[in-house]
Amino acid sequence: KKYVIVTGGVLSGIGKGIFSASLARLMKEYGVDVNVLKIDPYLNVDAGTMNPNQHGEVFVTEDGYEADLDLGHYERFLGRDMTRHNNMTAGQVYLRVIEKERQGKYLGNTVQIVPHLTEEIKDRIRSLEAELLVVEIGGTVGDIEGEVFLEAVRELQMEEGRENFLFAHVTYVPYLRTTNEFKTKPTQQSVQLLRRIGITPDMIIVRSEFPLDVPSMNKVALFSGVPREFVINLPDTKNVYEVPEILRDMGLHEKISSKLKLDLKDTGFNWS
Ligand code: ADP
């Protein structure tokens, strides 16, 4: 099994979900058996008790699970029904570990974030069947809530083999009108945060308002230590349903298949 782990830097709401869903769709169009997992670091067990004004609509899955609206993106982009297994929240993980503690399953051991929560997270990630599993970690690198999930995927990569993992980091590069330039510093800092916790990104997805200039793209590649062809720019588009095709035109499927050694088959493309 291969994994693409999508993390976010700089800000939330920059299009990590759209990118993850688009990437999953693109690989599916090339004949790869893709599944997705959205991780939400909040302590709610599911999105059913969350105020829609704060968190957007609740998306109810086929099996009656109340999820984040991101699962709706996945369902629409992938054309495949999502279930409760496609979402994991910190609340679910904590609840399960505490239940097990009450049942005496830890045999008297001190129950800790590492290894007990991380083992629970890794088990849940491993339990999803697929040739390629896209795991989107909600929130932004550096958030205290997300730390345990990042630690779990860091361990998972060591246990399952680094060659089976691709870490894709989605960041935002703002454009400063007063000086007419793109600012890459926040991206640089978020990559540093990721490295500090032991995760080396393989790909940087730069979201921006307009297309980035070549020197700024080169700068991102240089300071993040990612080969230039693995730094891609996704400027705002009018229609997010075009993102899978935009990624295809950039040859993202080839980059991913070369890195993860996945076989691609042209299934004839039907983007509708
Ligand atoms: P995140 O997962 O980072 O919180 P989402 O993927 O949910 O962000 O996207 C946040 C908002 O930005 C959504 O309204 C989405 O439609 C919009 N968006 C995402 N990617 C793009 C893009 N490439 N161009 C224009 N709008 C986008």
Residues whose N, C-alpha, C, O or C-beta is under 5 A from the ligand:
A	BS01	ADP	S12 G13 I14 G15 K16 G17 I18 L234 P235 D236 T237 V240
